[in-house]
Amino acid sequence: MSMLSINEIIPKTNSGKGRAAALCGGFLISFDSVFIRTAGISGADTVFLFGLFSAISMAILIQLTDKRGFIRTLKEAGWPLILSSLLIVGSSSTFIMSIRNTSVANTVFILSARPILTALAAWLFMHEKTSKALWMSIFGLITGIYIVVSGSLTNGNIMGDGYALCAVSCVSMNGAVWRKYSDMSRLAVVGTGGFFLAIVMFFQSDPTHIPLDSWLIMGAMGIASAPIGRVMNALSSRYIPSSEMATLTLISTVLAPIWALCFFNEHPPVTTLCGRLVIFISIGSYLFLTRPKLSRAKVSHDR
């Protein structure tokens, strides 16, 4: 009965699977700021632990789930794996540094520019068309971002906002790479990116002085929440355009400030709440306008 219920929940169409993966990935990633703030360690230590645990968890998953094995999976991915992993290094490190240097609301709403930059990258490098419904949604996102920025940027730090801008640029370019090389192992990408992060940050961090509770907190983030969320985002790009994937994962920008309020009592201004509502409506409207015509298909099948 339980397996039947799970099968009923899983979408049957490719677009449905891609949207579900993007939304679930965005939900998991929305908790990143909670782990980062709760760990209470420096930015370099945070990035190092995140990369270390991501590399370990993804290597184990590849070995258990991919019949090719860990080494062969990496070899077959080739240079696109290296490119995508380096972009993950850029996006993950600057995202974490942004959370450490400005408000959660500022970081996640600057990241809301992702679908615009992703659509641009996909158009430039892949000549991928963007639907009118998606452009309408992006317009709504721009409106929501403007509302938020007008009331919240003054409360942030310019360095933190700069890190967020670097993060969204790397994430957007990676979305186009994932779409172009759809057969590339998503587990390998996240794991290799984590490995590079750990190597780069090892010389800037001090692991021997990191408290045990910080190791445990970052372990929970690096082993479960963050890498799985990023794998689901990458997986969604196999089924839906990269610009659509980037738009749907913006659910994290709606949820992250809510978690900041619940866990850290970080109160966003009214303008932030209004902007968040506009973004949520934009995403919901896009899903509604582009939903599969299931009822029509069912009638045709019954006949």
KAVENHU-V77566 format. One record per residue. N is the residue number from 1. RES is the residue in one small letter. OMEGA is omega as a letter, one per 20 degrees, with the letter a starting at -180 (* if undefined). NEAR is the number of other C-alpha atoms within 12 Angstrom. D_LAST is the distance of its C-alpha to the last C-alpha in Angstrom with 2 decimals. Layout:
BEGIN
<<N & RES & OMEGA & NEAR & D_LAST> <N & RES & OMEGA & NEAR & D_LAST>>
END
This chain:
BEGIN
<<1 & m & a & 7 & 28.95> <2 & s & r & 8 & 30.55> <3 & m & r & 9 & 28.94> <4 & l & a & 9 & 25.47> <5 & s & r & 10 & 26.34> <6 & i & r & 11 & 27.58> <7 & n & r & 11 & 24.45> <8 & e & a & 11 & 22.39> <9 & i & a & 14 & 24.88> <10 & i & r & 18 & 24.89> <11 & p & a & 20 & 22.59> <12 & k & a & 17 & 20.03> <13 & t & r & 18 & 20.49> <14 & n & r & 19 & 23.85> <15 & s & r & 27 & 24.60> <16 & g & r & 28 & 24.00> <17 & k & a & 25 & 26.32> <18 & g & a & 34 & 28.88> <19 & r & r & 44 & 28.99> <20 & a & r & 32 & 29.33> <21 & a & a & 35 & 32.11> <22 & a & a & 41 & 33.89> <23 & l & r & 36 & 33.90> <24 & c & r & 31 & 35.09> <25 & g & r & 35 & 37.69> <26 & g & r & 39 & 38.95> <27 & f & a & 30 & 39.25> <28 & l & a & 35 & 41.39> <29 & i & a & 38 & 43.52> <30 & s & r & 36 & 44.30> <31 & f & a & 40 & 46.60> <32 & d & a & 45 & 48.75> <33 & s & r & 45 & 51.28> <34 & v & r & 35 & 51.77> <35 & f & a & 38 & 52.73> <36 & i & a & 46 & 54.93> <37 & r & a & 31 & 56.83> <38 & t & a & 26 & 57.20> <39 & a & r & 30 & 58.63> <40 & g & r & 24 & 61.61> <41 & i & a & 30 & 62.81> <42 & s & a & 28 & 63.54> <43 & g & a & 31 & 60.93> <44 & a & r & 32 & 62.03> <45 & d & r & 36 & 61.88> <46 & t & r & 47 & 58.42> <47 & v & r & 50 & 57.05> <48 & f & a & 41 & 58.75> <49 & l & r & 49 & 57.30> <50 & f & r & 50 & 53.79> <51 & g & a & 42 & 53.94> <52 & l & a & 36 & 55.52> <53 & f & r & 37 & 53.00> <54 & s & a & 43 & 50.02> <55 & a & a & 37 & 51.36> <56 & i & a & 29 & 51.95> <57 & s & a & 33 & 48.57> <58 & m & r & 38 & 46.58> <59 & a & r & 33 & 48.73> <60 & i & r & 20 & 48.08> <61 & l & r & 27 & 44.30> <62 & i & a & 28 & 44.24> <63 & q & a & 21 & 46.32> <64 & l & a & 14 & 44.09> <65 & t & a & 16 & 40.61> <66 & d & a & 20 & 41.13> <67 & k & r & 12 & 41.94> <68 & r & a & 17 & 44.03> <69 & g & a & 21 & 46.49> <70 & f & a & 28 & 48.24> <71 & i & a & 18 & 50.58> <72 & r & r & 17 & 48.17> <73 & t & r & 28 & 45.55> <74 & l & a & 29 & 48.20> <75 & k & a & 19 & 49.41> <76 & e & a & 19 & 46.03> <77 & a & r & 27 & 45.29> <78 & g & a & 21 & 48.37> <79 & w & r & 17 & 49.82> <80 & p & r & 28 & 46.68> <81 & l & r & 33 & 47.11> <82 & i & r & 28 & 50.69> <83 & l & a & 27 & 49.79> <84 & s & a & 40 & 47.05> <85 & s & r & 41 & 49.36> <86 & l & r & 30 & 52.19> <87 & l & r & 35 & 49.99> <88 & i & r & 47 & 49.16> <89 & v & r & 38 & 52.92> <90 & g & a & 35 & 53.40> <91 & s & a & 36 & 50.63> <92 & s & a & 47 & 51.32> <93 & s & a & 39 & 55.09> <94 & t & r & 35 & 55.18> <95 & f & a & 45 & 52.59> <96 & i & r & 45 & 54.75> <97 & m & r & 36 & 57.90> <98 & s & r & 43 & 56.32> <99 & i & a & 44 & 55.49> <100 & r & a & 36 & 59.12> <101 & n & r & 28 & 60.55> <102 & t & a & 32 & 58.57> <103 & s & r & 41 & 56.34> <104 & v & a & 48 & 52.87> <105 & a & r & 47 & 51.50> <106 & n & a & 49 & 53.18> <107 & t & a & 48 & 51.92> <108 & v & a & 49 & 48.25> <109 & f & r & 50 & 48.04> <110 & i & r & 42 & 49.74> <111 & l & r & 46 & 47.10> <112 & s & r & 49 & 44.54> <113 & a & a & 41 & 45.43> <114 & r & a & 45 & 43.52> <115 & p & r & 44 & 40.29> <116 & i & a & 38 & 42.46> <117 & l & r & 33 & 44.56> <118 & t & r & 40 & 41.66> <119 & a & r & 36 & 39.78> <120 & l & r & 28 & 43.10> <121 & a & r & 32 & 43.70> <122 & a & r & 32 & 40.23> <123 & w & a & 25 & 40.71> <124 & l & a & 16 & 44.22> <125 & f & a & 19 & 43.74> <126 & m & a & 23 & 40.10> <127 & h & a & 17 & 39.25> <128 & e & a & 21 & 36.22> <129 & k & r & 22 & 34.60> <130 & t & a & 28 & 34.32> <131 & s & r & 20 & 31.60> <132 & k & r & 14 & 32.69> <133 & a & a & 24 & 31.18> <134 & l & r & 32 & 33.33> <135 & w & r & 24 & 36.40> <136 & m & r & 27 & 35.95> <137 & s & r & 37 & 35.85> <138 & i & r & 38 & 38.92> <139 & f & r & 26 & 40.71> <140 & g & r & 31 & 40.12> <141 & l & r & 42 & 41.47> <142 & i & r & 29 & 44.54> <143 & t & r & 28 & 45.15> <144 & g & r & 34 & 44.95> <145 & i & a & 40 & 47.27> <146 & y & r & 26 & 49.73> <147 & i & a & 27 & 49.88> <148 & v & a & 36 & 50.56> <149 & v & a & 34 & 53.07> <150 & s & a & 21 & 54.99> <151 & g & a & 23 & 55.82> <152 & s & a & 32 & 55.90> <153 & l & r & 30 & 57.31> <154 & t & a & 16 & 60.82> <155 & n & a & 24 & 60.57> <156 & g & r & 28 & 59.79> <157 & n & a & 23 & 61.82> <158 & i & r & 18 & 61.71> <159 & m & r & 22 & 61.86> <160 & g & r & 31 & 58.87> <161 & d & r & 35 & 56.90> <162 & g & r & 25 & 57.88> <163 & y & a & 33 & 56.60> <164 & a & r & 40 & 53.24> <165 & l & r & 30 & 53.06> <166 & c & a & 32 & 53.77> <167 & a & a & 36 & 51.11> <168 & v & r & 37 & 48.32> <169 & s & r & 34 & 49.39> <170 & c & r & 33 & 49.16> <171 & v & a & 44 & 45.81> <172 & s & r & 41 & 44.33> <173 & m & r & 38 & 45.60> <174 & n & r & 48 & 44.31> <175 & g & r & 51 & 40.79> <176 & a & r & 42 & 40.88> <177 & v & r & 38 & 42.36> <178 & w & a & 45 & 39.63> <179 & r & a & 39 & 36.94> <180 & k & a & 28 & 38.78> <181 & y & a & 27 & 39.45> <182 & s & a & 26 & 36.19> <183 & d & a & 24 & 37.04> <184 & m & a & 31 & 40.31> <185 & s & r & 39 & 40.68> <186 & r & r & 42 & 40.44> <187 & l & a & 41 & 42.55> <188 & a & r & 47 & 45.19> <189 & v & a & 48 & 45.33> <190 & v & a & 51 & 45.92> <191 & g & r & 44 & 48.32> <192 & t & r & 43 & 50.35> <193 & g & r & 43 & 50.54> <194 & g & r & 44 & 51.87> <195 & f & r & 33 & 54.40> <196 & f & r & 34 & 55.70> <197 & l & a & 39 & 55.97> <198 & a & a & 34 & 58.04> <199 & i & a & 24 & 60.32> <200 & v & a & 23 & 60.98> <201 & m & a & 28 & 61.62> <202 & f & a & 24 & 63.64> <203 & f & r & 14 & 66.76> <204 & q & a & 18 & 66.36> <205 & s & r & 22 & 65.57> <206 & d & a & 20 & 67.68> <207 & p & a & 23 & 65.52> <208 & t & a & 12 & 68.54> <209 & h & r & 13 & 69.05> <210 & i & a & 23 & 65.46> <211 & p & a & 19 & 65.33> <212 & l & a & 16 & 63.33> <213 & d & r & 16 & 61.05> <214 & s & r & 28 & 60.15> <215 & w & a & 30 & 59.28> <216 & l & a & 23 & 56.97> <217 & i & a & 31 & 55.30> <218 & m & r & 39 & 54.72> <219 & g & r & 30 & 53.62> <220 & a & r & 29 & 50.81> <221 & m & a & 37 & 49.82> <222 & g & a & 43 & 50.32> <223 & i & a & 32 & 48.71> <224 & a & a & 30 & 45.66> <225 & s & a & 32 & 44.81> <226 & a & a & 43 & 45.76> <227 & p & r & 45 & 44.80> <228 & i & r & 37 & 41.43> <229 & g & a & 34 & 40.66> <230 & r & r & 49 & 41.72> <231 & v & r & 40 & 39.78> <232 & m & r & 38 & 36.56> <233 & n & a & 49 & 37.36> <234 & a & a & 48 & 38.00> <235 & l & a & 40 & 34.88> <236 & s & a & 39 & 32.69> <237 & s & r & 44 & 34.04> <238 & r & a & 33 & 32.17> <239 & y & a & 30 & 28.81> <240 & i & r & 36 & 29.73> <241 & p & a & 40 & 32.44> <242 & s & r & 50 & 35.92> <243 & s & r & 47 & 36.39> <244 & e & r & 50 & 33.29> <245 & m & a & 50 & 34.53> <246 & a & r & 53 & 37.93> <247 & t & a & 50 & 36.62> <248 & l & a & 45 & 34.63> <249 & t & r & 48 & 37.56> <250 & l & r & 47 & 39.67> <251 & i & r & 43 & 38.62> <252 & s & r & 42 & 41.81> <253 & t & r & 47 & 43.90> <254 & v & a & 44 & 42.72> <255 & l & a & 32 & 43.36> <256 & a & r & 39 & 46.58> <257 & p & r & 37 & 48.81> <258 & i & r & 29 & 47.49> <259 & w & r & 30 & 48.62> <260 & a & r & 31 & 51.91> <261 & l & a & 21 & 52.43> <262 & c & a & 15 & 51.65> <263 & f & a & 19 & 53.72> <264 & f & a & 20 & 56.48> <265 & n & r & 14 & 56.67> <266 & e & a & 23 & 56.16> <267 & h & r & 21 & 55.53> <268 & p & r & 32 & 53.74> <269 & p & a & 24 & 54.81> <270 & v & a & 16 & 52.74> <271 & t & r & 23 & 51.83> <272 & t & r & 35 & 50.30> <273 & l & r & 28 & 48.16> <274 & c & r & 25 & 47.00> <275 & g & r & 34 & 46.23> <276 & r & r & 39 & 44.30> <277 & l & r & 26 & 42.16> <278 & v & r & 30 & 41.45> <279 & i & a & 40 & 40.42> <280 & f & r & 31 & 38.12> <281 & i & r & 27 & 36.45> <282 & s & r & 33 & 36.10> <283 & i & r & 40 & 34.33> <284 & g & r & 27 & 32.04> <285 & s & r & 24 & 31.21> <286 & y & r & 29 & 30.39> <287 & l & a & 26 & 27.97> <288 & f & a & 16 & 26.29> <289 & l & a & 18 & 26.16> <290 & t & a & 22 & 24.77> <291 & r & r & 18 & 22.35> <292 & p & r & 20 & 19.02> <293 & k & a & 15 & 16.11> <294 & l & a & 15 & 14.43> <295 & s & r & 11 & 12.59> <296 & r & r & 12 & 10.97> <297 & a & a & 12 & 10.10> <298 & k & a & 11 & 8.70> <299 & v & a & 10 & 6.36> <300 & s & r & 10 & 5.27> <301 & h & a & 9 & 5.39> <302 & d & a & 8 & 3.79> <303 & r & * & 7 & 0.00>>
END
